[in-house]
Amino acid sequence: MYNTDLVNMVVAIYGAVCGTAGFVIALILGVIEYRRNQPQVKLRLDTLQFFDPNPRSRNNALPKYLAVNVSNLGTRPVIITSFSLLDKKRHILMIPDLIEPPFKLEDGESHDIKIPVETLSDKKFLQNIWKIRVLDGTGKTWETKFDRKHKNWIMEVTKNNS
């Protein structure tokens, strides 16, 4: 009888350990799956310049853009409804020529919003821009900082075109 009690105790401890470990693993995997199914949008700033393939041409008048790359990193589609610039006091700065229509991003897709450099060339306006923000269909905002590197590039491009 003593031997069966020991076997029962070992099986009970083994079951408790395996059950607890299984519960913890299932909980962790559930949280990972929940987070993966949430919308996740990433913004990235890029410079976009067109060049003339003709080596004899010295055409500097080709368009130059600041491209805001909006990427959907989640597994659900996201509808981007608006795009705006924010100043340091969190005021929304809208450029009338840059009203971007709503667009849908499937999982893994990206879309570029092109801002002509000439629209950002005013130095006072450019110095006030702090962040770039997009708004999705659920009302969630996604932001990225408008860094000094891109401000300097815009100033350099507009100075060279003048």
ABEGO torsion letter per residue (X at the ends): XAAAAAAAAAAAAAAAAAAAAAAAAAAAAAAAAAAAABBBBBBBBBBBBBBBABAABABAABBBBBBBBBBBABABBBBBABBBBBBAAGBBBBBAAABBBBBBBBBGBBBBBBBBAAAAABAAAAAABABBBBBBAAGBBBBBBBBAAAAAAAAAAAAAAX
